[in-house]
Amino acid sequence: MTTRNVVSWTAFIVGLVHAGYSLEGLLYFSEMWRSKVGYDSQTFTIALKASADS
């Protein structure tokens, strides 16, 4: 995958968080934020869940 968009980032982060890797999910959310891809409501929701779980 050469182009990362909000859908690919979110899918990856959701997978991490649901597998129990909340801290890693937050790290990738931070990387997503820094890369200026943007985020949607689903991405923000999973980041909040990761925060609560870690």
C-alpha positions in Angstrom: 0.0 0.0 0.0 1.7 3.2 -1.1 -1.0 5.7 -0.3 -2.4 5.9 3.2 -5.7 7.5 3.7 -8.1 7.9 6.7 -9.8 4.5 5.9 -6.5 2.5 5.8 -5.2 4.2 9.0 -8.5 3.6 10.8 -8.7 0.0 9.8 -5.2 -0.6 11.1 -5.8 1.2 14.4 -9.1 -0.6 14.9 -7.3 -3.9 14.4 -4.7 -3.1 16.9 -7.1 -1.9 19.6 -9.5 -4.8 19.2 -6.5 -7.2 19.4 -5.6 -5.7 22.8 -2.8 -3.4 21.6 -4.3 -0.1 22.7 -1.0 1.7 23.3 0.2 0.8 19.9 -3.1 2.0 18.5 -2.6 5.3 20.2 0.9 5.6 18.8 -0.3 5.0 15.3 -3.1 7.5 15.8 -0.4 10.0 16.8 1.5 9.2 13.7 -1.6 9.6 11.6 -2.2 13.0 13.2 1.4 14.1 12.5 1.1 13.0 8.9 -1.8 15.3 8.5 -4.1 12.7 6.9 -7.0 13.9 9.1 -9.4 11.7 10.9 -13.1 10.9 11.0 -15.6 10.2 13.8 -14.7 6.5 13.8 -11.0 7.1 14.1 -11.5 9.5 17.0 -13.9 7.0 18.7 -11.4 4.2 18.5 -8.6 6.5 19.8 -10.8 7.3 22.8 -11.4 3.6 23.4 -7.7 3.0 23.2 -7.1 5.8 25.7 -9.6 4.2 28.1 -8.1 0.8 27.7 -4.4 1.8 28.2 
